[in-house]
Amino acid sequence: MGVSGGPDSLCLLDGLVRAQKKVIVAHFNHQLRPEAEQEARHVSKLAARYGLPFVSESQDVRAFAMENKFSIEEAARKLRYRFLFSQARNYGAQVIAVAHNADDQVETVLMHFLRGAGLSGLKGMAPITRLPEFDPDIRLIRPLLQTWRKDIDEYCRENHLETVQDKTNLDQTYFRNRLRHSLIPEMETYNPGFKQALSRSAESLTGDFQLVNDAVDRFWESSLGEIGEGYLTFTLEALQTSNPAMLRNLFRRAATHLNPAVRDVNFEAVERVVRFVKAGYAVSTKVDFIDDLFVFGEGNRLFIANRYANIPVLDWPQVKQPANLEVGVPVLLGGDWSLLVDENEGIKDLVGIASNNDPFQAWMDVELILGNLHVRGRKEGDRFQPLGMPEGSLKLSDFFINEKMPSRRRAFWPLVCMGDEILWIPGYRSAHPYRITGSTRRILHFELSKISFQ
């Protein structure tokens, strides 16, 4: 059990001892106050008085916060729970008990509300939960979650418990303390039962959250494409036909799946992803999500990934080194693709060629091709005159954007060229000047195909 020495933790400790529970007293010294060492000794003596095992640890929370760019509150939480779960594993404990009370619950819900959290934040803390970022199996319990601070103080007085007072609880530079000492008393001037009302709302929202969570479970299963190392994919079609409320819950879950340490996935962060999806990825090639997570789209897939994700190239054709093309000689490309050029005399099926619906094959007038052919990736200054553009040309980068080619594909996407001129972009378009016409007598047939190893 986590014991700070304050009224909440001593009330819980005394209650567990009276209930004859097996308890290990665990104290974490945050090194934030000069009296912290004295408080650690006080808790040690208290454990000895109860005849209970005592473990402690001391770390510089302020330095940890600065090093990792956390708030003091978040740094303290991370180090404290890391210590508690480590000791629970060492002792084979089934649960970790902490002394969060009803006032803490009200403050937590209010914090989440002000940060724009959804149902998962507005329902507040659960009496029994797991924190996968620290341990997926050991449960965290909060036996005092429905007990008000005034009742805890009364219990300590009646039972003569020697509590210590943490002076940082009065420091209003901390967000939670400003809520406790300023905002909540102000709200009580509008409604004397404000805390009780907010507590009831959180309890009610817990049931609502479960209903929503069940629906999100089903949507997760139907829309999830792939779970990879540091990334998830979802199908665009499923996302675009869903309502924004479902998407917000799905993306919050995705964030915590990829980064269990993430907390308070706020409305603004989630809404960026919702807008990105609803725009069909048109607004950007990539958007930041929250912490080190980002989102991007490729074809019919939405990727949510962290910066360390091992995202595969999938089955794209890629060309890392230029290669010459000869008629009848296949050229192997990266991604297990083969590019073949064949020459045919005459045109047997002009209609079939004109109505070609396979973007990975193309036909061109051989008599218009006056130089050697090769395949390469893109380079600076590339331009392209796509089929259907009788005059002028486009920057290749603009063509890729217009065609919504995912940015990760562009650098090494194969380009069939004659000199510096692009004749064909497999999967997309051939060049207008080399198209088949009624006067064409001889043709070149280009085909890019996936190699089968069966």
C-alpha positions, 0 to 999 in steps of 0.5 A: 500500500502507498503511504505518504503519511498524510490523513488519507493514507493513514486512514486507509492503512488503519482501516486495512489493519483493522480489517486484518489485511496483509499490508506492505507499507510503501513510501516514496520520497519525491525530494520536493520538500526539506521535511520529506526525509523526516516524513519518510522516517515517520512512516517507517516508525508507523509501519513498525508500530503496526508490525508491518513490512516497510519499503521506501525509495527516494528520487529527485522528481523535479530533475526527472520532470525537467529532463523529460519535460513533464509537469511536476505532478506528472513526473511525481505520478510516474515515479511513484507508480513505477516504485509501487508496482515494482515493489508489488512484483517483488513481494508478489502482491495482488493489488496496490492500494492507494488513498484517493478519496471523493474530493480527489475524484471531483478534482480529477473530473474537473481537471479532465473537463477543463482539458477537453477530455471525453467520457473516459476522462469525465468518468474519473478514477475507477475503484479498481483498475489496471495501469498497463504502462506500469504492469498489465496484471496487478490491480490498483484499488482505491477503497476510499474513492467514495469517502469525503476528505472531511470524513477522513480527517474526522476518522484520524482525529477520533483514532488519534492517528499522527498524520503529517501535512504536505505543505505543497498541497497549499501551493497554488502553482500546481493545477490541482491545488488551484482547483482545490483552493480556488475554483471549487470553493468558487463553484460552491458559491453557485451550488453548495452541493457542487462536489456531490453533484459532480461526483454523482455525474462521474458515477453516472458517466461510468455506466454511459462509458461502458455502453460506449466502450462496448460499441467501440469494441465492435467498431474497433474489430470491424475497422482495424486493419493491422497491428504492427510494431508501433503502429495501427491501421484502420480502413478509410471507408469504415472511418469515413462512414462512421460518426465523429463521436465514434471516431473520437473514442476510437482514436483515444483508444488507439492512442492509449494502445500505442502509448499506455502512458498517454493521459488526457487525450484532449478534444483538440488532439482527437479532432485534428485526426477526425478532420483529417479522416473526414477530408479524405487525407486531403488537408495534409500528408501527415498530422500530429496526434498527441505526444509522439504519435502521428497520423497519415493516410495511404490509399484506403488505410489510415496509419496511427504510429509513433516515431519509432514505428517499424512501418513496412513498405508493404507491397509497393514497387520501388526502384533504388538504382536506375536500370536500363530497359530492353525489349523482352528482358524483365527488370526486377524492382524492389518490393518483388515487382517485375517490369517488362517491355514488349514490342508488337506489330500493328494494333489488334485491339485499339478499343481494348487499349483505349479502355485499359483499366489496369494502371500497371500496364500501358501502350505507347507508339514505338515510332515516337520513342527515339532514345534508350529507355530506363527506369528510375526514381524521381529527381529534382526538377522532374516534370510530367505531361500526363495523358489527357494534357495536350499542352504543357506539363506539371511538376512531378510533385504536383502530379503526385499530390493531385493523384494523392500518392502517399508521400512515403511512396514518392521518392523511389516510385518507378518512373519509366523514362527516355533520357530525362523525360518521363514516359510512364508512371506505373499505377497512375498515367502514361505521357500524352505525347506517346499515346496510341493513335489511329496512325500508330503502326507499332506499339510498345507494351509496358507491364509492371507486375507482382512476382509470384513465388508459388 
